[in-house]
Amino acid sequence: MASAESQRQEAEHHPGLPARLAAAAIFGDIIAKGHSLEECFSAGAIPARLGGLAPRDVALARSIVTAGLRRLGTIRAALAALLDKGLPRQAAHLEWSLIAGAAQILFLDVPDHAAVDLAVRAARLESKTAPFAGLVNAVLRNLIRGREKILAESDPLEHDTPPWLGARWRKTYGDDLAFAIARANRAEPTLDLTVKSDPELWAQRLGGRLLPTGSIRLTTHTPVTELPGFAEGEWWIQDAAAALPARLLGVAPGMRVGDFCAAPGGKAAQLAAAGADVTAIDRSAERLKRLAANFERLRLHADVIVADIVSLKAPPFDAVLVDAPCLSTGTIRRHPDIAWTKKPGDIAALSAIQARMLDKAVELVKPGGQIVYCTCSIEPEEGEMQIAALLRRNPDVARVPIRPSEVGGLDEILNENGELRSLPPHLPADEDRLAGLDGFFAARLVRRP
Ligand SMILES: C[S@@+](CC[C@H](N)C(=O)[O-])C[C@H]1O[C@@H](n2cnc3c(N)ncnc32)[C@H](O)[C@@H]1O
């Protein structure tokens, strides 16, 4: 290992180096150790990987990691073709540095020579990898030569989607839609806002586009904290599809609503802004702190409870929203790490918890009260099949179909049972950067009186 002192000296002479070292280390944390992208760049993670980095370097490291994860399959296939003998075992972690270099060369607006030079310097910093600095140089230079062909031949489904997910999506949605989902996942996500009130006025003030669903889609590059209305708590960031489930509950002022799995509070804020008396429940005290901070900025109120929903005891609610934990495959555009950190076996464990949460929602909603169940997953086990199973096992529950007028007239995001099923290629736009929706499932139910 390089001493901290030699790293510090190198970094002083080569200002771009710390961001590349951090990016390479974080690729390892995510791909090999299964940490999430959000966790790696959260405030708590800073001392471990990002300590001492200037905000500009943290932003660059994040761009490298995000671009690299979004196109990981393409990068790995290209590197494998150039490394016919693979990487030497003692220097296997050079892969992270090569991935970071390749992400810059293929997908970021970074000068090629900087990407190569800094990857070579990073390799020289460690005794185990130093003998292979020449190999790093040769591989990345060959990558530059082959760039056009690599990009032209890169297929979203074959290369940038893990095979098990690609196979699932083909089976569920057919070849064409599976391809469209994979292609949409490679695009940068849009920046959508939910406003407390008067979306037309705020769309105008923020120079954004008012979507048929009522969300505002922005094109600005101004940091969100500097935009009008942020400090005043007039709006919050929330994907346009994620904003739909809470609206389907049709809350009226004073209604007692249980938000099951509430943190960090995007949907709870919608319910509270609509005048509901919200009880926000989540088992993560840490994430509920974020909800509390968000609510403070938005000047909204909710009663907050740290609890496991499965064993929750509470007086009955007028309505319940269940935003259950899930595989989150509908949000790969925003969280490209999900494609590589989730495993096929996760679905069975998650769908068992989802079923128990649904049963709890039925138990804790008053007779005649409504439940909206949602997940940001495009896997049917966590959506359509979950509701079909609940309706089979509990005759006291019925579906209340969602009408197109409740989702901005977007018939294509409703299925034949009147459930919401949005997918990343939905909501196309004249400009690619304004297109797309997170993949969400939502069903509205009523506990029979
Ligand atoms: C999809 S997120 C919720 C997002 C939130 N509703 C929003 O709109 O901002 C799922 C949440 O479920 C919580 N969670 C997972 N398992 C839980 C359980 N057994 N009981 C309570 N909360 C749970 C997680 O801590 C996480 O905050």
The ligand as an ORCA input file, in Angstrom:
! r2SCAN-3c Opt
* xyz 0 1
  C     -39.178      3.013     -0.660
  S     -38.518      3.620      0.809
  C     -39.731      4.753      1.321
  C     -39.730      6.083      0.589
  C     -40.710      7.076      1.190
  N     -42.052      6.569      1.272
  C     -40.737      8.380      0.405
  O     -41.665      8.629     -0.350
  O     -39.826      9.196      0.591
  C     -38.770      2.246      1.832
  C     -38.575      2.498      3.331
  O     -38.997      1.316      4.012
  C     -38.320      1.285      5.230
  N     -38.516     -0.086      5.768
  C     -38.035     -1.241      5.267
  N     -38.485     -2.286      5.981
  C     -39.281     -1.777      6.958
  C     -40.035     -2.342      8.010
  N     -40.051     -3.678      8.210
  N     -40.742     -1.535      8.822
  C     -40.711     -0.192      8.642
  N     -40.008      0.412      7.652
  C     -39.318     -0.374      6.824
  C     -36.918      1.658      4.863
  O     -36.217      2.134      5.992
  C     -37.174      2.755      3.820
  O     -37.095      4.019      4.409
*
